[in-house]
Amino acid sequence: MLPPLTPEEQSHHLRLAARLREALVAAGGWLSFERFMELALYAPGLGYYSAGSVKLGAGGDFVTAPEVSDLFSRCIARQCAAVLMHTGGEILELGAGTGRMAAAVLTELAAQRVLPARYAILEVSADLAQRQRERLAHLPQALRERVVWLERLPEQPLHGVMLANEVADALPCRRFRCDADGIRELGVVLDALSAERTTASAPIRFREGAVAADASLAGACDEILAGLPEPLPAGYTSELCLRIAPWIGALGACLARGLLLLCDYGLPRRHYYHPQRATGTLRCHYKHLAHDDPYVNLGVQDITAWVDFSRVAEAALAAGLEVSGFATQAAFLLGLGVEVLVTEAGADIERIRLAGEARRLLMPEEMGEAFKMMALARGLDIPLAGFALQDLRHLL
Ligand SMILES: C[S@@+](CC[C@H](N)C(=O)[O-])C[C@H]1O[C@@H](n2cnc3c(N)ncnc32)[C@H](O)[C@@H]1O
């Protein structure tokens, strides 16, 4: 069903497959899915995000809310403005994609006359950072000169807002299966023919390989199972991201006062690990087709897993942050007046275009329900309009 790779994509796939095989052999013949995903997405010069494919937008593999419409970013900017008026300081965006959200947020904040002292971007992909530079070079100078790129989190305590749209789902995750005799970790092995491969040109193929879960995974799975209303059936397969806690911990340690706003597709734990979601949430995206085979199209397709927002909330509390809001994307955008932004548009044709984009952001069968917004705050005692219409925190 997937379209064939172009010759350039095929050669990229083969080079990453060789790199993965090398890592797998060095590790003794089995790689955790987390390490596989890390290399497939971020191996220097070869991973999906590290290398040069288009990735986001109509000519790429998937679209995100900021790519669907600037209405999304304008609402984010309105929420940022309310915070910046109290905290002053800056905005730090994690994983800024094409830079479209940064451009739209700065433009809206300029219109509201609440510009941050600077708009910092922390981006792990050199390729995307270059695309961001090219896009943001077109901003008016007064906005452009506020944008800086960071190599790591700032050492100075941050006052203001941190933004991360669809970053948590791109953190490498572990995979597990509940078997009758306990938890097994699903990792990656070479398929039999590839393991016996004798010539350099023979194809390298990977497949799933299960081993007994190590202590960190078994402990995390036990915690999940203990909190669920019913046991998971034998054969139940899912994902778990152990990198969420250190990531939120590091962001929390950096945030002196203000808001960390996360947006991602995800669920509270009891819905995430629902018995009916028996094959997990792992998805791959290639040329706008979603599928669940991470072992094809290496380096030219995205690999993601949904976010367990209960895990995010636990990590935030451990980092001394307050979980000050949790809502669907639709409720967040409506709370910030997205419909007013549509009706305010001058010309009919513009209003019709924006109404179509708003539908895509808001409708439950599109992005409105699956995507959630979470507000994590420190030292911020102000109402957050994005979370005024809905409070899903009791589900966490
Ligand atoms: C799915 S894209 C989302 C891009 C953009 N935020 C958007 O919504 O269009 C994931 C982004 O996160 C970046 N990324 C992944 N892990 C990261 C990390 N630990 N810190 C910062 N950025 C990261 C990727 O390079 C990429 O820019």
The ligand as an ORCA input file, in Angstrom:
! r2SCAN-3c Opt
* xyz 0 1
  C       6.882     16.080     14.991
  S       8.065     17.346     14.881
  C       7.120     18.732     15.423
  C       7.650     20.027     14.879
  C       6.893     21.295     15.280
  N       6.857     21.490     16.693
  C       5.500     21.298     14.728
  O       4.558     21.122     15.495
  O       5.340     21.470     13.517
  C       9.120     16.993     16.246
  C      10.185     18.042     16.470
  O      10.840     17.828     17.720
  C      12.248     17.874     17.546
  N      12.821     17.153     18.689
  C      12.808     15.850     18.958
  N      13.366     15.588     20.167
  C      13.698     16.781     20.682
  C      14.282     17.213     21.924
  N      14.636     16.328     22.847
  N      14.469     18.530     22.126
  C      14.105     19.426     21.182
  N      13.551     19.088     20.006
  C      13.346     17.797     19.761
  C      12.420     17.321     16.142
  O      13.660     17.587     15.586
  C      11.277     18.064     15.423
  O      11.606     19.409     15.155
*
